[in-house]
Amino acid sequence: MKSKKQIPLIIIAISVIIGFMLAVQFKSYNAHAKTDSKDISQIRQDLQKEMERHRRILTDISKYDQLLYEYENPLNHSDSLKVMKEELSRIKALGGLAEMEGSGLIITIQNTPVDEEDGGYLSTIFDDDLRYVVNELFGAGAHGISINGNRVTPTTAIRNVGDEIQMDTKIIRLPYEIKVVGDPNVLESAMKLRGFEEYFAIVNKKIIMKKLDKIVIPAYDGKGMIRYMKPVKEGS
Amino acid sequence: MKIHRIHIYLALVLLSFGFIVSYSVQFTKQTTSGTLPYSDDQWEKKQELQEKLIEEQAQIQELENQLQSIKHKVSEFEEKMGERQAEGKELLSELEEVRMWVGLVPVTGSGVMVILNDSKEVPDLGNVNDFIVHEENIRQVVNELFASGAEAISINGQRLTTISSIRCVGPTVLVNEVKVVPPFEISAIGNPDTLSTALSMPQGVLQNLKDFTNIEIKLEKKDKLNLPAYTGDTQKLVVKEDL
């Protein structure tokens, strides 16, 4: 028989052990929950994205650095004006206000001959479909796009108005001829990868893609309207 | 032997001790079978990656500031040239206008802000897809805003330009190849009344989103919105020389 003095000591020892175990268990549970929310491959992907962004900003900086250098070291006045003109034409091309020329791809979306029983609702292309194509092409690195001779600009909207599809204010109808300036191989594989051929086959449309070394897309035939925005000046 | 009080205490304590041990064994079994456990090695690697990511983000922030200051110097120079020559002045105003329109400079103005967010209550039953914001929802709103006269749009600080794309890669949405997460704040500069009326008309875009999805939608008119400039590679463009 143990002495009565020993009893509290035993209970204390056991309590400490239990407390310790509970703490360990709680800790391992918490750590587990955290690791689940973000795993390594996710972080790696994020890192890749950030590195890509880093690279793009660097090219942008070098571009403006060069521009600044050309401004600051002009041979004469008319030369610095020329630099300004070049910069303007570069931005205009980006915005669709000037013609663009380069290698590229012509994508034609046309009706496939259908049986009389088919057709109807399913054989219509909607604004979403065209927007989807344009979006994927730019995502694949397209520099400029025109659909049936209408250039895509920064503010272009493609939307259904009644039964017709309007691009900005122009109605566009089948067959759609989408001209894209960019790397033809990359653009074509992006279209194939996203399964556009199958996608449009469902609505009885056929996609024909033609790679070209030289393609010219027209300028936007309107003017960029600016009424509500002002540039933010540095320091203000 | 007599049963002392202490024996009862001991029995109780040991009983709960045993219970906790068995529970913890079972619990560990459950969690390890569900997901792969992280070894110390992987933990270190993850830690390293995360540090790299943070470092990279800090560097990008710095570079963006640098880019802004260079752009500022460039426009200062152009202004000076504009003051000197009449031809320069014309060029300057056109340059400023086109840069704004294309999205190469930060702009300010009145407009609307549309906020799309994943639904907070996702039921156990039903399609989860109806409760999260998809990239096509964002595209629809953006398209409608441009169609009703928006002059500039940014999504979570990413300014849209001609070559912008709004895509979905895995579970995330990419705008200008940059990952954005909900809530998606779409800021559009234009006439606030026109834009909000166009968006909220019957059978309009927002009505459709409300009818067919369960995402949270907010529309606010704003007197002043600040949109950042597009930062990205705009250099690779092939320009037809016709000057």
Interface residues (C-beta under 8 A of the other chain):
Chain A: I7 I10 I11 I14 S15 I17 I18 M21 L22 Q25 S28 Y29 H32 T35 D36 I40 I43 R44 Q45 D46 L47 K49 E50 M51 E52 R53 H54 R55 R56 I57 L58 T59 D60 I61 K63 Y64 D65 L67 L68 Y71 E72 H77 S80 L81 M84 K85 E86 E87 L88 S89 R90 I91 K92 A93 L94 G95 G96 L97 A98 E99 M100 E101 G102 D127 D128 R131 Y132 N135 E136 F138 G139 A142 H143 G144 V152 T153 P154 T155 T156 A157 I158 R159 V181 V216 G224 M225 I226 R227 Y228 M229 K230 P231 V232 E234
Chain B: I6 Y9 L10 V13 L14 S16 F17 I20 V21 S24 F27 T28 T31 T35 Y38 Q42 K45 K46 L49 Q50 K52 L53 E56 Q57 Q59 I60 L63 E64 Q66 L67 Q68 S69 I70 K71 H72 K73 V74 F77 E78 M81 R84 Q85 E87 G88 L91 L92 E94 L95 E96 E97 V98 R99 M100 W101 V102 G103 L104 V105 P106 V107 T108 G109 S110 G111 E136 R139 Q140 N143 E144 F146 A147 G149 A150 E151 A152 L160 T161 T162 I163 S164 S165 I166 R167 G170 L174 E177 V178 K179 I189 G190 N191 N226 L227 T231 G232 D233 T234 Q235 K236 L237 V238 V239 K240 E241 D242 L243
